[in-house]
Amino acid sequence: MKLRQTLGWLTLALVISLPASADVLDINLSGDAAKISFIRPLPPEGLEAGAGLLHHDDDGDILEADLHLVDRPEPGRDALVLGIGGKLPVVSDDERDADGAALAIGGKLRWTLPNYNRAAVAGNLYYAPSATSVSDLDGYEEYSLRGEFQILEDANVYLGYRHIELSYDGAGFGADREFEDGIYAGFNLNF
């Protein structure tokens, strides 16, 4: 499939274009899926850019790029991290033999528990209506929630739940469907 090759080349280009000292490397796995992401702070302070690839054995691939404005209301502690922005998921859906992209808006949150500075709760929510979706895709929805534990100064492990739903514009693709739905586990490394 031509889009799959394009996704592969775009992923390689995004990874190469990020500086060698990426701020965060995140890897996670579920029963049928694997995801790798990079997040890098940009000037001016508070702006973050990221790129990632989610591969699902049965369903296909989602290549994503994101940009957020991030705030840490309690400087120095990172007890609360809030981010608002968006992501551009490019979808290659093998089950429906469909391709598309969407501009999704949303945000992310991470809260370190006050009395347990190694434990945190994090989540995100993104939504793209048909107006910001192209090709076969007619909408995109993603949300996740996870619990994290800091095992080293610059490394966290986590367990969470992720849901990704794709909408289609008809044309024989059928109704909305879950691309990914379930428990996942992973780790992130801060450089």
C-alpha positions in Angstrom: 0.0 0.0 0.0 1.4 3.3 -1.1 0.3 5.2 2.1 2.2 2.6 4.3 5.4 3.4 2.4 4.7 7.2 2.8 4.1 6.7 6.5 7.4 4.9 6.9 9.4 7.6 5.1 7.6 10.4 7.0 8.4 8.7 10.3 12.0 8.3 9.3 12.1 12.0 8.3 10.5 13.2 11.5 12.9 11.1 13.7 15.9 12.3 11.7 14.8 16.0 11.9 14.5 15.8 15.7 17.8 16.7 17.5 19.8 13.8 18.8 19.1 14.9 22.4 15.3 14.3 22.3 13.7 15.4 25.5 11.4 12.4 26.0 11.4 8.9 24.4 8.2 7.0 25.1 7.6 3.3 24.2 4.5 1.4 25.0 2.8 -1.9 24.1 -0.6 -3.5 24.3 -1.7 -7.0 23.2 -1.8 -6.1 19.5 -0.1 -2.7 19.3 3.2 -0.9 19.8 3.9 2.8 19.9 7.1 4.9 19.9 7.1 8.7 20.4 9.5 11.5 20.8 8.8 14.8 22.5 11.0 17.9 22.2 10.7 21.3 23.8 11.0 24.2 21.3 11.6 27.9 21.8 9.8 29.9 23.1 9.6 28.3 26.5 6.5 26.2 27.0 6.2 24.9 23.4 6.6 21.2 22.8 6.6 19.2 19.5 6.4 15.5 19.1 6.2 12.7 16.6 5.0 9.1 17.0 4.1 5.9 15.3 1.4 3.5 16.5 1.5 0.1 14.8 -1.4 -2.3 15.3 -1.0 -5.9 14.1 -4.5 -6.2 12.7 -5.6 -2.6 12.0 -2.7 -0.8 10.5 -0.6 2.3 11.4 -1.1 5.8 12.7 1.7 8.3 12.2 1.3 11.4 14.3 2.8 14.8 14.8 1.7 17.1 17.7 2.3 20.5 19.0 1.3 21.8 22.5 1.7 24.9 24.6 2.6 23.5 28.0 2.4 25.1 31.4 3.8 24.0 34.8 1.8 26.1 37.4 4.2 25.2 40.2 7.7 25.8 38.7 10.4 23.5 39.9 8.1 20.8 41.2 6.4 19.7 38.0 3.5 18.6 40.2 1.0 19.7 37.6 1.7 19.8 33.8 -1.0 21.1 31.5 -0.8 21.1 27.7 -3.2 22.4 25.1 -2.8 22.0 21.3 -3.3 19.4 18.7 -2.1 16.5 16.7 -2.1 15.4 13.1 -2.7 11.7 12.9 -2.2 10.1 9.5 -4.1 6.8 9.4 -3.5 3.7 7.3 -6.4 1.4 8.2 -5.8 -2.1 6.9 -9.1 -3.5 8.1 -11.2 -1.0 6.1 -8.5 -0.6 3.3 -8.8 3.2 4.0 -6.4 6.0 4.4 -6.8 9.5 5.8 -5.6 12.3 8.1 -7.2 14.6 10.6 -6.3 17.7 12.5 -7.3 16.9 16.1 -7.5 19.5 18.9 -7.2 18.6 22.6 -4.9 18.5 25.5 -2.9 16.6 28.0 -2.5 16.6 31.8 0.0 15.1 34.2 -0.4 15.4 38.0 2.3 14.2 40.5 0.7 13.0 43.7 1.7 15.4 46.5 2.6 12.9 49.2 4.0 10.3 46.7 6.4 12.3 44.5 7.2 9.2 42.5 3.6 8.5 41.5 1.6 10.4 38.9 -1.6 10.3 36.9 -1.7 11.4 33.3 -4.2 11.6 30.5 -5.1 13.1 27.2 -8.1 13.8 25.0 -8.2 14.7 21.2 -11.0 15.2 18.8 -11.2 15.9 15.1 -14.6 16.5 13.3 -15.2 15.8 9.7 -14.4 19.5 8.9 -10.7 18.8 9.8 -10.5 15.3 8.3 -9.4 14.4 4.8 -9.4 11.5 2.4 -11.5 8.5 3.6 -11.4 9.6 7.3 -14.4 11.6 8.5 -13.4 12.0 12.2 -10.9 11.0 14.8 -11.3 10.6 18.6 -8.6 9.6 21.1 -8.4 9.5 24.9 -6.2 7.8 27.4 -5.6 7.6 31.1 -2.6 6.1 32.9 -0.8 5.7 36.2 2.9 6.4 36.3 5.7 5.5 38.7 9.2 7.0 38.6 11.7 4.2 38.9 14.8 6.2 38.2 15.5 10.0 38.2 14.9 10.1 34.4 12.7 7.0 33.8 9.0 6.3 34.4 7.0 3.1 33.9 3.2 3.2 33.5 0.0 1.3 33.0 -3.0 2.8 31.3 -6.1 2.6 29.1 -6.2 3.9 25.5 -9.2 4.3 23.1 -8.9 5.5 19.5 -12.0 5.6 17.3 -12.1 6.4 13.6 -15.1 7.7 11.6 -15.6 7.3 7.9 -17.5 9.2 5.3 -19.4 6.3 3.9 -18.4 5.2 0.4 -18.5 1.5 1.5 -16.2 1.9 4.6 -19.0 1.1 7.1 -19.7 2.7 10.4 -17.3 4.2 13.0 -14.9 1.7 14.5 -12.4 1.3 17.3 -8.8 1.2 16.0 -7.3 0.6 19.4 -9.1 0.0 22.7 -7.6 -1.5 25.8 -4.9 -1.7 28.4 -1.3 -0.7 27.5 2.0 -0.6 29.4 5.2 1.3 28.8 8.0 3.5 29.9 9.5 6.9 29.1 13.0 8.1 29.3 14.0 11.8 29.8 17.2 13.0 28.2 
